[in-house]
């Protein structure tokens, strides 16, 4: 591995996928996440679901300088003591298992951690929080996922708390985000604070752990926004982490 680039671990999705003449179960990560990490000057290392890593997360955390939890399928409600809503679908417990273990251990070790969309929700669940399983039931609209499968026309504003990690990561207090989600934070996990809310309905859109160097969850998709500096902020903190542990 390069001695100059920090290494960002990206936990993969586990999905049935078609490629060429094949149709099989795949560990995959959208290239938008990989490119965002690479464009920020880091190396992206994909981490597939792995039962042994779920038991011993230090085996991979010893090899990375930062962790990115990407978007994707709904989290299994059993992870936070709930029964499934009719609109909760596509859950992958094997992915939940490794992400929960990695998130908790990364926080214990103060390894830079960024959660995007599902990843923000995962951080909340990892610290004992719960989720709203279908936002239209609570907020009365579907504006957080206007065009399923697309970010076209998905923008809305998020109000970020002055001086927060979220505001520093975006470089502004009013951020125009690209959203694609139907679930969100309900009860907040321990040690977390809400530092960003949607101007549409006050839904939590940024959470962080003030007692940590860098633990940030954003409900929107910075990897889909070429102007976003959020992933770059993770990479910069990972670079400092890498230098400090030499």
C-alpha positions in Angstrom: 0.0 0.0 0.0 1.1 3.6 -0.6 3.0 5.2 2.2 1.4 8.6 1.3 -2.3 8.0 0.8 -4.5 7.3 3.8 -6.6 4.1 3.5 -10.4 4.3 3.7 -12.3 1.1 4.4 -15.7 1.0 2.6 -18.0 -1.7 3.7 -19.8 -3.3 0.7 -23.4 -4.0 0.0 -24.5 -7.6 -0.5 -26.8 -7.7 -3.5 -27.9 -10.0 -6.3 -26.4 -8.4 -9.4 -26.3 -9.1 -13.2 -23.1 -8.6 -15.2 -22.3 -10.1 -18.6 -24.0 -13.5 -18.7 -24.0 -13.9 -14.9 -26.6 -13.3 -12.2 -25.2 -13.9 -8.8 -24.9 -12.7 -5.2 -22.2 -9.9 -5.1 -20.3 -7.8 -2.7 -20.4 -4.4 -4.4 -19.9 -0.7 -3.9 -21.1 2.0 -6.2 -18.1 3.7 -8.0 -19.3 7.1 -6.8 -18.1 6.3 -3.3 -14.8 4.9 -4.6 -14.2 8.0 -6.8 -15.1 10.4 -4.0 -12.4 8.7 -1.8 -9.8 8.6 -4.6 -10.5 12.2 -5.7 -9.9 13.3 -2.1 -6.5 11.7 -2.2 -7.1 8.4 -0.4 -7.1 4.7 -1.3 -10.5 3.0 -1.1 -10.4 -0.6 0.2 -13.7 -2.5 0.0 -14.7 -4.6 3.0 -17.2 -7.4 2.2 -19.4 -9.0 4.9 -17.2 -11.3 6.9 -18.4 -13.2 10.0 -14.9 -13.4 11.4 -14.4 -9.6 11.1 -17.7 -9.1 12.8 -16.2 -11.0 15.8 -12.7 -9.4 15.5 -13.1 -6.0 13.8 -9.5 -4.9 14.8 -8.2 -7.3 12.1 -9.3 -4.8 9.4 -9.3 -1.6 11.5 -5.6 -2.1 12.1 -5.2 -1.7 8.3 -7.2 1.4 7.6 -7.0 5.0 8.6 -10.7 5.8 8.3 -14.1 4.1 7.8 -16.9 5.0 5.4 -20.3 3.4 5.9 -22.2 3.8 2.6 -25.9 4.0 1.7 -27.9 1.0 0.6 -30.6 -1.4 1.9 -32.7 -0.9 5.0 -31.2 -2.0 8.3 -32.9 -5.0 9.8 -35.3 -3.6 12.5 -34.3 -6.4 14.9 -31.0 -4.6 15.2 -32.9 -1.9 17.2 -35.6 -4.0 18.8 -38.4 -3.3 16.3 -40.7 -5.3 14.1 -40.5 -4.7 10.3 -42.8 -2.1 8.8 -44.5 -3.2 5.5 -42.3 -0.7 3.6 -39.0 -2.0 5.1 -37.4 -4.3 2.6 -34.1 -5.7 1.2 -32.5 -6.1 4.6 -29.1 -7.9 4.7 -28.3 -9.0 8.2 -24.8 -10.1 7.3 -24.0 -6.5 6.2 -25.6 -5.1 9.3 -23.6 -7.4 11.5 -20.2 -6.4 10.2 -21.1 -2.7 10.0 -22.4 -2.5 13.5 -19.2 -4.3 14.8 -16.9 -2.0 12.8 -18.7 1.2 13.8 -18.7 0.4 17.5 -15.0 -0.6 17.5 -14.0 2.4 15.3 -15.7 4.7 17.8 -13.9 3.0 20.7 -10.6 3.4 18.9 -11.4 7.0 17.8 -10.8 6.0 14.1 -12.4 8.6 11.7 -15.9 7.4 10.8 -18.3 8.8 8.2 -21.8 7.4 7.7 -23.7 8.3 4.5 -27.5 7.8 4.4 -27.9 4.2 5.6 -24.5 4.7 7.2 -25.8 7.6 9.4 -28.7 5.4 10.5 -26.2 2.6 11.2 -24.1 4.8 13.5 -27.3 5.7 15.4 -28.3 2.1 15.8 -24.7 1.1 16.8 -25.0 3.5 19.7 -28.4 2.3 20.8 -30.7 4.5 18.8 -33.7 3.6 16.7 -35.1 4.5 13.3 -38.4 5.7 11.7 -39.0 2.9 9.2 -41.1 4.8 6.7 -40.8 8.6 6.9 -44.0 9.5 5.0 -45.9 8.0 7.9 -44.3 10.6 10.2 -43.6 13.6 8.1 -46.6 13.3 5.7 -44.7 13.5 2.4 -42.2 11.6 0.3 -39.8 14.5 -0.5 -36.8 12.7 0.9 -37.0 10.2 -1.9 -38.6 12.0 -4.8 -37.3 9.8 -7.7 -36.5 6.3 -6.6 -33.2 5.2 -8.2 -32.1 8.7 -9.1 -30.8 11.9 -7.5 -32.4 14.0 -10.2 -34.4 16.8 -8.6 -33.5 15.4 -5.1 -32.1 18.6 -3.7 -33.3 20.2 -0.5 -31.7 22.4 2.2 -30.3 21.3 5.5 -29.7 23.7 8.3 -26.4 22.9 10.1 -25.4 24.0 13.5 -22.7 26.7 13.6 -19.3 25.3 14.5 -20.4 21.7 14.2 -18.3 19.0 12.5 -21.1 18.9 9.8 -20.8 22.6 9.1 -17.0 22.4 9.0 -17.2 19.4 6.6 -19.5 21.1 4.2 -18.0 24.6 4.7 -21.4 26.2 5.2 -24.4 26.3 7.6 -27.1 26.1 4.9 -26.3 23.1 2.8 -28.1 22.0 -0.4 -28.2 18.2 -0.1 -29.0 15.3 -2.5 -31.3 12.9 -0.7 -32.6 9.4 -1.4 -34.1 7.7 1.7 -37.4 6.7 3.2 -36.1 6.0 6.8 -34.5 8.3 9.3 -33.3 8.7 12.9 -35.9 8.4 15.6 -34.5 8.0 19.2 -31.0 9.2 19.2 -28.1 6.9 20.2 -25.9 7.5 23.2 -23.2 10.2 22.9 -24.7 11.5 19.7 -26.1 15.0 19.0 -28.1 16.2 16.0 -26.3 19.0 14.3 -28.3 19.3 11.1 -32.0 19.3 10.2 -33.9 19.3 7.0 -35.7 22.7 6.3 -38.5 20.6 4.9 -39.7 19.1 8.1 -37.0 19.4 10.8 -35.9 15.7 10.2 -32.4 15.0 11.7 -29.9 15.1 8.7 -26.6 15.3 10.5 -25.4 13.6 13.7 -22.1 13.5 15.4 -20.3 12.4 18.6 -18.8 15.5 20.2 -16.5 13.5 22.4 -14.8 11.9 19.4 -12.3 13.3 17.0 -14.4 12.5 13.9 -17.7 10.7 14.0 -20.1 12.1 11.5 -23.3 10.9 9.9 -25.1 12.7 7.1 -28.5 11.6 5.8 -27.7 12.9 2.3 -25.4 11.7 -0.4 -22.2 13.7 -0.7 -20.6 11.1 -3.1 -23.3 12.2 -5.6 -22.3 15.8 -5.4 -19.1 16.8 -7.2 -18.9 20.1 -5.2 -19.2 18.4 -1.8 -16.2 18.4 0.6 -17.7 15.9 3.1 -15.7 12.8 1.9 -12.6 15.0 1.6 -13.1 16.0 5.3 -13.0 12.3 6.3 -9.9 11.8 4.2 -8.1 14.7 5.8 -8.9 13.4 9.2 -7.7 10.0 8.2 -4.5 11.4 7.0 -3.9 13.0 10.4 -4.8 9.7 12.0 -2.3 7.8 9.8 0.5 10.3 10.7 -0.3 10.2 14.4 0.0 6.4 14.7 3.3 6.0 12.9 
